[in-house]
């Protein structure tokens, strides 16, 4: 009897997903070399192991709840933690490098959309938007844009797995490129950024903060209110996906005085999001990915290839230091935790906080940029 036939109880299945999520965080925290991989990719890998060994079923109502309401709450909580006033702390060099990263991603997605239009047809513009979103903010944007452009399920798993693999490849690249190419760029100064304070900042997954039951209750309440409001307004504006309204509402509320820097928002958002990463892994069945073909993986390589050329090419011409370029690139591609991994691994202490800040900014900008590229490609008739 296959394991998936045993794991039919929604409670049992939820416990397994929660356990995989906790294990991903634990491995990131306790195993030094796995900390360079990151909890996000570890959660996806663990989900894929569960799925491809037949330990969990291919479909379940539990997955739908995590992919739907829980992921929407994760987006709301993470965006509540974004404060645009923090950009002054990031400093002009890091902001310039991050804007280059977003530009490179958008150009790469459009190039990929043109190259693979024959392979994906009318879904080319959707994939262009999804890959723009995920490589300008991280996986939270992958989820948001994919849902907004209604990426078909048969492409979702392949795109998610390809995204995860390419993100891992680029993480390794941004760790090594500063060593290989460093002599051609201004050097990053360890412990010193334009706005750095020379201190090693807490990992956003493992920072300990004082939190009351009231704090948690407020976060849960405002999260549900934001999700419901975005669904309601989205229903009245069919041309604008609800997730864009959710992005906008969460950013606005996060700048109101009662919710400035809400304690626990980042922690709750990351926890909920990593439940979703496990689900992405569960959907990443090798047989289904192979049936789609390798083109979708090649598409991600084109996006990242153009992204890298823009970041490190124009960055060199603009005389930006190699540390800011590497950290900003990873902030866009993998999110704030990946940016932190690069900064800490290379002992660029002054780039830790700026990297986290632009990574959080990517959560906000990635959705707008992703939908913008998607609708631009659709208007241009790519793949149609």
SVG drawing of the C-alpha trace seen along z (x, -y; Angstrom):
<svg xmlns="http://www.w3.org/2000/svg" viewBox="-19 -58 60 60">
<polyline fill="none" stroke="black" stroke-width="0.4" points="0.0,0.0 1.4,-3.4 1.9,-6.0 -0.4,-8.4 -3.3,-5.9 -2.6,-6.0 -2.3,-9.8 -6.0,-10.7 -6.9,-12.4 -6.8,-16.2 -5.4,-16.6 -2.7,-14.0 -1.7,-15.6 -1.6,-19.1 0.6,-17.7 3.0,-16.3 3.1,-19.7 3.7,-21.6 6.4,-19.1 8.2,-19.6 8.0,-23.4 9.5,-23.2 12.2,-20.8 13.1,-23.2 13.6,-26.1 15.5,-23.8 17.9,-22.6 18.5,-26.2 19.2,-27.2 21.3,-24.2 23.2,-22.9 25.7,-25.4 26.0,-24.3 22.2,-24.0 21.8,-27.5 23.3,-28.6 20.4,-26.8 17.8,-28.5 14.6,-27.4 12.5,-28.3 14.3,-25.9 14.5,-23.2 10.8,-23.4 10.2,-22.8 12.7,-20.0 11.0,-18.3 7.6,-18.6 9.0,-17.1 10.4,-14.2 7.1,-13.6 5.3,-13.7 7.7,-11.7 8.0,-8.9 4.2,-8.6 4.1,-9.5 1.3,-12.1 -1.5,-12.2 -1.4,-14.2 -4.5,-16.2 -6.2,-17.2 -8.6,-19.9 -5.8,-20.8 -3.6,-21.9 -6.4,-24.2 -6.7,-25.9 -3.0,-26.5 -2.7,-27.7 -5.7,-30.0 -6.6,-31.7 -3.4,-31.0 -1.2,-32.2 -3.3,-35.4 -2.8,-36.0 1.0,-35.4 1.1,-38.1 -0.9,-40.5 1.3,-40.0 4.6,-40.2 3.5,-43.5 2.4,-44.9 6.1,-44.6 7.2,-46.7 8.0,-50.4 9.1,-52.5 10.8,-55.0 13.4,-52.2 14.8,-52.8 16.9,-55.6 18.6,-53.0 19.4,-50.9 21.4,-53.6 21.6,-54.8 24.1,-52.2 21.9,-49.3 18.7,-50.9 20.4,-51.6 21.7,-48.0 18.2,-46.7 16.5,-48.8 19.1,-47.3 18.0,-43.9 14.4,-44.6 15.2,-46.0 17.3,-43.0 14.5,-40.6 11.8,-42.4 14.0,-42.5 14.9,-38.8 11.3,-37.8 10.3,-39.6 13.2,-38.1 12.3,-34.7 8.6,-35.3 9.7,-36.0 12.1,-33.1 9.6,-30.5 6.4,-31.9 6.2,-28.9 6.5,-26.5 4.0,-28.0 1.6,-29.8 -1.0,-31.9 0.7,-31.1 3.9,-32.9 2.7,-36.2 1.5,-34.6 4.9,-33.0 6.7,-36.3 4.7,-38.0 5.2,-35.1 9.0,-35.0 9.2,-38.8 7.4,-38.7 9.4,-35.9 12.8,-37.2 12.1,-40.7 10.8,-39.8 10.8,-36.1 8.4,-33.2 5.7,-35.3 5.4,-37.2 5.4,-33.9 2.3,-32.9 0.6,-36.2 1.2,-36.8 0.5,-33.2 -2.8,-33.3 -3.6,-36.7 -2.9,-35.8 -4.5,-32.4 -1.5,-30.3 -2.8,-26.8 -2.2,-24.1 -0.2,-21.9 2.3,-24.7 2.3,-25.8 4.2,-22.8 6.8,-22.9 7.3,-26.6 7.6,-26.4 10.2,-23.6 12.2,-25.3 12.0,-28.6 13.3,-26.8 16.2,-25.1 17.2,-28.3 17.0,-30.3 19.4,-27.7 21.8,-28.0 21.8,-31.8 22.4,-31.7 25.5,-29.7 26.5,-32.1 26.1,-35.2 28.2,-33.6 31.0,-32.9 30.9,-35.7 32.3,-38.3 35.3,-36.1 35.8,-35.4 35.0,-39.0 35.9,-41.0 39.0,-42.6 36.9,-44.3 34.6,-46.1 34.8,-48.3 35.4,-46.1 32.7,-45.7 33.9,-46.8 33.0,-44.2 31.1,-45.8 30.6,-49.0 27.7,-50.0 26.5,-53.4 24.0,-53.2 25.4,-50.2 26.1,-50.2 28.8,-47.6 26.6,-45.1 25.5,-41.7 21.7,-41.8 19.3,-39.0 18.2,-36.6 14.6,-37.5 13.5,-33.9 15.2,-33.6 15.0,-37.0 13.4,-36.9 10.9,-39.6 8.5,-40.3 5.0,-39.5 1.7,-39.5 -1.6,-37.7 -3.1,-41.0 -0.4,-41.6 -1.2,-38.2 -5.0,-38.8 -4.6,-42.2 -2.4,-40.7 -4.8,-37.8 -7.8,-40.2 -6.3,-42.8 -4.9,-40.0 -8.4,-38.6 -9.9,-42.0 -7.3,-42.9 -7.9,-39.6 -11.7,-40.0 -11.5,-43.6 -9.3,-42.8 -11.6,-40.0 -14.6,-42.2 -13.1,-45.1 -11.5,-42.7 -15.0,-41.3 -16.1,-44.8 -13.0,-45.5 -12.6,-42.4 -9.7,-43.9 -7.6,-44.1 -6.7,-40.9 -7.6,-40.8 -3.9,-40.2 -3.0,-43.7 -5.7,-45.2 -4.3,-43.1 -0.8,-44.4 -2.0,-48.0 -4.3,-47.8 -1.6,-46.1 1.0,-48.7 -1.3,-51.5 -2.4,-50.0 1.2,-49.2 2.0,-52.9 -0.8,-53.9 0.4,-54.7 -1.3,-51.8 0.4,-49.3 3.9,-50.9 6.4,-48.0 3.8,-45.6 5.5,-43.1 5.1,-39.5 3.9,-40.4 7.2,-39.2 7.3,-36.1 3.7,-35.1 4.0,-35.9 7.1,-33.8 5.7,-30.9 2.5,-30.8 4.5,-31.3 6.7,-28.3 3.6,-26.1 3.0,-27.0 6.6,-26.2 6.0,-22.6 2.9,-22.5 4.8,-23.7 7.2,-20.8 4.3,-18.3 3.0,-19.5 6.5,-19.1 6.2,-15.6 9.0,-14.6 6.8,-12.8 4.6,-15.9 7.6,-18.2 9.1,-15.9 5.8,-15.7 5.8,-19.5 9.3,-19.5 12.6,-21.2 11.6,-24.4 10.2,-26.0 13.5,-25.4 15.4,-27.0 13.0,-29.9 14.1,-30.6 17.7,-30.4 17.2,-33.0 15.5,-35.3 18.3,-34.9 21.0,-35.2 19.7,-38.5 19.2,-39.6 22.8,-38.8 24.2,-40.6 22.2,-43.8 23.1,-43.7 26.8,-43.0 27.2,-44.7 25.5,-48.0 26.6,-47.8 30.2,-47.7 29.7,-50.8 28.0,-52.6 30.9,-51.8 28.8,-50.0 30.6,-47.8 30.4,-44.0 28.9,-43.4 25.9,-45.6 25.3,-44.1 25.4,-40.5 23.2,-41.1 20.7,-43.2 20.5,-40.6 19.8,-37.9 17.3,-40.1 15.4,-40.3 15.7,-36.7 15.4,-34.9 14.0,-37.5 15.4,-39.0 16.5,-35.7 18.6,-34.9 20.1,-38.4 21.0,-37.9 22.6,-34.5 24.9,-36.1 25.8,-39.1 26.6,-36.9 28.5,-34.2 30.8,-36.9 31.0,-38.7 29.6,-42.0 28.0,-42.9 27.1,-46.4 25.1,-45.0 22.9,-42.7 20.2,-45.2 20.2,-47.0 19.8,-43.7 16.8,-42.7 15.2,-46.1 15.3,-45.9 14.3,-42.3 11.1,-43.4 10.6,-46.2 10.7,-43.5 7.7,-41.8 5.8,-45.0 7.3,-46.0 7.4,-42.4 3.6,-42.1 3.2,-45.4 6.2,-44.7 5.0,-41.1 1.5,-42.1 2.9,-45.1 5.2,-42.8 2.4,-40.2 -0.1,-42.7 2.5,-44.4 3.4,-41.1 -0.3,-40.2 -1.0,-43.6 1.9,-43.0 0.3,-39.7 3.2,-37.5 2.1,-33.9 -1.4,-34.8"/>
</svg>
